[in-house]
Structures are given as structure tokens and as C-alpha cells.
């Protein structure tokens, strides 16, 4: 049939969804993530198997539309062999791209899969007593615009013993010009202090 | 290929196309007094007669429009043009978007609009309606005779007598009723009614409104004196001719149509009930137009069902939010009090004159596989337990 409502890749993944978990008891998974709500028309469960911080298998079930089915199928293929951190930071746009694009009003249906995956990864981290911060990408972000001090600088100061805003200021001079970044600085610091 | 989306639109009847073809070269403007104009004007007036005869009213009370949406919009517009802030519009919660969204728009710019609840079958709650009629303002009620999603038929005669008791105007959107049930405007006392051609195998882009008192009507499109000055713009001549012919044909075949559709719908429902479990029938089989069947399949989402069926060459529609790009599922099913997940899993099968019993065997067979496949994927469906 020509001019289908979605791309050929979407159609293929919709008709032949990969890695569906038909029987939960048949899959020896390490962690599971659940997201969504049938009331809103979509719900998703994602199961992962992990070895040495790498996702070796991924299966799923969903109550969702064509976009949700196809994008989760694609996601489940894409994350196999991926490190936990890389998988955690996959964006719905990356999956949409692999699918040859999705209509704009369908992007929100495709986020379901990656949100469920994030939950599953978090579940794994929790079960294994690991540090959730290992999932956060170290992208430097300028926090103090006056002095160009980044979140990475704050992290280093925290590792160096800064456990109060005053100590942090002493070590980095952060927020000593206009002072507008105080609130966000404290948030970032607390994140690194695991508060 | 099986087309079961006849409430969305229907194929053009060959006899209707033939009638239109005959007039392809009659290019005169019906407003012209010369022979070119008179020739086509005569055709238009005959079509007006054909439409009027089908609904049993005088042809002078019929005004042609571009279709159902214009018809519904222009009637509400006429009411508020006249009564402005002294007018109040009451619409049911299950009206077509061309009523509901216009009403919501008017509400947003300050007009007095209220919405009437329906019961679990989709019938307007008459006591709620009556309560809202106790006002100083001049009221217009707008309730559709048959619903496009579930097929439920409203008791317009009864609503009309309530309206008369309070001196209210009454409009009925009869787009989904025309040609699927007897509509006799001698018996149903309404001030306005809306009709459309392409739901009864006529051409698209043409419809009509019935106006009881044309002196009272304020035009929506201003301009020339076409349609007695009630709807300006050079007439859609071929559309009008096609609409007239489609009315004439359906009038002759109305009872066999109703019989055929009822039988086909019964077959389809039996097939579904016997082959698929955990379903919910959203159509009131005792009180609905005979071509419409709305069913929810527990644990699966409607757009996915619809698109799997599409791949099998079967056309249906769904009340799922995903199909429309909105976040809310069918307003009709929600107004009936159904859970959102049931509304998300609803499919509308709407039959037409081209459908056969064999079509329905094929549909049931494919549907069975589609539902089973989706339920195996479903994160909320476990065998036998439902949602």
C-alpha cells in the first residue's frame, strides 16, 4: 500500500515488533521498568538483562499505538550491547531518526519506550547498590555566568571537601559577583553531595 | 478491500455520477435570466424538491450549503446574530465537532453556552435539559438525531415538545440520520435541521439546511441574492444535482437499506461475539441507526487495531486519542461515562450499501488475528481477566 501514514521502517517494526516479551516467566531479566497509564492510552513495561554494565538483552510489552509499538521495538534493538549510561541517555529523537521520522504529534507516543527503559536501568542500579550518578552524562554546564564556573568545577570542589555553600565559595569564588546563581549552585552541589 | 467507514463518507453512486455528468456542460450561472442560466436553475430547483420530498417538507424551506459543518455553524450563527447576549445555546455533550467546537469558541468569546449530559447509552438526559431551560434568556437547543460514533438515536420529538413548553428554538443535526431512518419533518417539529450529501452516496462539498421560518434567518455568508439571500455565493450546481439524485434513490430504497444494514450489522456483531472475548458493545442495538456498530476491545489501543486492519485492506475508524493527534479519546464515549481506556480501545464499524456478508466474514477473521496479536503484546491484558 502506498503512502502509508508512517515511514516504511515504522511500518516494518509495527507489523513485526522485535523483542516482545510474550511470557514473563520465560525471561530471566535483571530489572524492569514500568511507565504510563492506560487511562492516557499508553502503558509500557521494559525488561533488561545486564552483564558488566552492558545491556545484553531487552524485552517489552505495551498497551499503545502504532508509534509506541514501532519506536519501542526499534529502541529494544538499539540498546542491545549498549552500556547502561549510554542507554540511559538515549533520546526519543534518536529513535525517531532511526525510524525514518515520526509525525510531530506522534513524538509524545514514542517517549514511552525510553522512559520505561530509564526506569528499568534505575531499577537495576538500585537493586545492585550502584551509584545513580554513573548514569548522568558529564556535560559541562556553566552555572556561574559571571565567573564562568561549571557544574564540573562544583563536582571537583565537592570531591575536594566542599560540603557547604560557603566552603564552595571559598574554593571556587562561585557567586561572588552578582550572586544570582546561588540557588542553582546549591541544587547542583546537593546533587553531588547525594542530598 | 473492505470499506467499513461509511459514517465518514460513502462512495458516489454510479446513477448519481451519471446524473451529474449529464450536466457537466451546463455552465450557465443559475442567477442569470438567459437560457443558459434558466436551464441550470431548473435543475437546481428540481434537486431542492428531491431533497425536500425525502424529509417531507416544503422545498422553500431548504437552503443548500457546502455541507454539514457549514449547516451547523450557520444555524448557530443566525441565532446569536439575532439574540446576542440575550440568547443561550444548549448543546448535548455528544454533538459533532462542528457544533461542539463552534459552541466552545462562542463560549470563549463570552456567549452563553451550556452542555447537556447524556446517559450511559448516549441519550440526552431530558430532566437536565429541562432544568437548563428555566432561564430568562431565549434558548436554542441543538441535539443531533443520530450520533456519528455510536449511532444512538435521540428522541427529537420529545425534546421538541420540551423545547416548545419553554418557547425555545430547536435545531437538530440530522447528517447521520438522513437515509438511515425515517425523517419526516411534518412529524418532527424542529426549527432547523442540517443535512449532508456525501453520507448517502452523494457528492462531497454539498449539504442543506431546513429552516422553518426563513424570515427569521440571518445569513452566514453575505453577498448575492442566491438561496433567497440566505446563503450567498454561486451555487455548487453539480453538487446540488448529485445530492438531489442521491436523495431520490435512497428514498426509494430506504426500507431495503434499513433491512440490509440491520442484517449485516447483526452478522458482524455475531461474528465478533463468537470469535473475540473481552469486548464491550458501545452501540445501543435497540435504538441506533442500523449501519453503525461501535465496539471496544479490552487491553488494546484503537489506533493500533485500525492500522493493522488497514494493512489487511479493511477501513474502520477509532475513538482512540492517537488517531486524531489529540490527548483525549472520543468525547462521545467519555460523555457516556466509559473509562478512558475503553474509549481508547474503541472501533467504529460503519456499514454501507456496497458491503456484503462475505466482506464481514473476512473482517471478523482478520480482526480476530489482529486483536489476538495486540493482546499478546499488551502490557495490561492477561488472558480471560480483561483489563
Interface residues (C-beta under 8 A of the other chain):
Chain A: X1 X5 X11 X14 X15 X17 X20 X22 X34 X38 X39 X40 X41 X42 X43 X44 X45 X60 X61 X62 X63 X64 X65 X66 X67 X68 X69 X103 X105 X106 X109
Chain B: X299 X300 X301 X303 X304 X307 X308 X310 X311 X313 X320 X321 X322 X323 X325 X327 X329 X339 X340 X341 X344 X376 X377 X378 X379 X380 X381 X387
